[in-house]
Amino acid sequence: MIYLKRFLEWAKANPITIGSVAVMLLVIPLWMLLVVMPAGSFRQSVAGDVSRQLGEISRYTDATMTIPPQTPDGQPQEVKGVVNEAAIAKRQWIFEQTSKQYQDTLATVVKLNENRHLPILPDLFPEPKTSDLPIRAREAYRQIFPQFLAEYAPDAKLPRLNAGTPPAREEIVDEMRKSEQEYLVDIGGKAISNLSPAEQKEFEKRQNQRLREFLTRRARGISIYAPAEVTPGSPFDMGTWAFEKTVPRMADIWQSQMSLWVQQDIIQAIADTNKVEDPSYDVTTNPVKRLLKIEVIPGYVGIDNGGGMNAAAGPQQVSAPVAGPSGGETASLEQLFQQSVGGVGAAALAEGGPAVKTQQTPEEETYPPVDLKPKDYGVAHTGHRSNDLYDVWHAWVRVIVDADRIPQFLDHLSRVNLMTVLRVDLFDVDEYAHLQEGYVYGPDDAVEIHVLVESIWLRAWTKDLMPKPVRGRIGALPAVAPAP
């Protein structure tokens, strides 16, 4: 009886420890939620530790003991859970280890999430330290995107695609003139108008072969096709504030900063897929042949928008010229699934995001200081929506790829940072029509694919960079202590 009394007194004073089992159960889904990276052995080690601790605590909670009656004529009581000093100490130790494990896991994922994601300019966020920084940010922002297209460099801070374009029309005309002159010299200096039918046929054959070789040489000198100009009409999603004369708003700059980081990760995935560091790979042999467009859906999924899965109109085919459909897509499997479940989670989406948390006591801070919110499968099959722990952004990636190597590209997308592929739409490509525009894709079949990507950003490091109006709008302002 003394142990039971001491335990009840201790339980009232230590409600946190009593909840240790719940915390332990929270760690497992949190780990699976956040860590989308190639660290299987680490995950297995953590999961094994948690399982062993659950087994230990089950020994105490599942065992029973008999409590003697309090009166001579009373009946003894069977109590499930042997409570004694050892059990209390063990529960406390498990709780402390689980809390530490959670913090270590979160720190590891935060480091991964933050890695190589630099602000447009130092001292620009959350509030510019000097009044000229927002103006200077325009030029600095525009100068980042050409680096994505540049030749690979091992010491570069940003991923590079080693991109290029087909030869310009003037280059092609000049090459054809050289071919014509060489042929006329070979046949004795005849004028082009005096060629016999056989000579004319041979001339056209040589011209076609020369053109293909010229275009192929260009393709073998780059890793991917992408337009050279960096403007609002480029393959990148660029904020219009960077091309205007007025002083940009910090909220607009932050929107572009988040969009830039999402695009940086997508570029990294393309570079990894194409092995840009290896000069033996080129457009004709790489999986990803051509970057058409990256379009980041503006705003926070679950707060500003409902993401890209259930958009009223699907993405349009953007490569040209192409034979085939131009946006008249059939419903994807995910769309059909969403129709069947009737938009689960729409009510949660309408709530407008997470509420500001109330102040926590020092003892409560040992719990994960976040509100995960229920998953919303009306947004995507992952259920992820912006909340107190992380923010979600969606982006469309439109590329032309080797038809047999689509899984290779999708796999690399899922390996970079915390990205998940939500949807893939395919379109036919008329490779002969593309060849007339100067694009050489190699011997294998090519297709155009549109990929919807989910990107997760942990507030543990992004919140401190957010301009105050943005933090207030998405519910990321720090807790306010109640008035005394």
C-alpha angles and dihedrals in degrees: 000000000000091000092050092050092047090049093051090049091047092047092055091052095043110041090153094064092049086059093054092107090055090049091051091052089050093055094062098056090039090056093048090045098053110029107076095154139103098271101113097148092051092049091048091051093051093045090049092052092050092048091052091050091049088053091051095050091046089061089062099039097044098046119092134213135192118238113205117239117269092222130044092247095040127110124246116248128229110219122190112222123044105237118194141126092283092051092049092049092047093050090049092050092048091050093050092048092048092050090050090047090053092050092047092048092048092048090052093051093044090054090051092047094049097042114124093350102127128178118254088251133003114258092017096112142094088002123353112253091214129033094237095059096088089053093047089048090069094066094037090052093050091049093057097067098058087058089064089060097044128108116281116273121179093217096048116126092215130049115262130207102198085227132177144162134246115269115286118253091254091055092051093049091050092050092050091051090054090050091050093050092048092051094048089051090051092055096048105274100296120166115253090242092058098057118128119235090259092048091047091053091049090047092054090047091053092046093053092047092047092050093050091048091049093051092044092053089056092047091051091054095061138047099223141002115249132150113267098218119088105209136122086279094054124109088266129083103242128180114246090221088076090064099043130090099225123093106271122236117244090233090058092047091051091050088055092045092057091044090050092054092049090051091046090059092048091050089050090054092050091048091050092048092051095042091227090181090068112075091200089074122077142157093286093056103028124099095229109055105173138013109219104170145334112207118185114201102234118244141014117316109238093020109046098017145359095248128243104290097084102031114151092237125032123229117287124236105257108181116097142236094025132148112223140048123347105205101320093121127169118238113279122231089256092054091051090049092051090051091051094052092045098233101304110205099026091127091054090049091053091058090080102233140299122334123236109272122240121241116281128219117241090252093053092053089077086073117080099281094221142091107228095188121208115293114261111217090181087076099047140329089264090062090222119150131158113282142149093293103044144358126230127218128181127208137179118225116197117192142147111239142173103275094225094050102052092112089056091058094044090050092054091049089057092048097058117087111309101324127143127190109233104174141003127199122187132207132185119251124213096217093187091056090049090049089058086060091051101261117136113188100176133247099308129079116273129204135185114240132187113205124193109211129195114212123192125205121190116226090214087089106012096055094068090054097048117106110247096250089055093049091050093049096051096039097252098126114124119262116274119225114237117255113265 
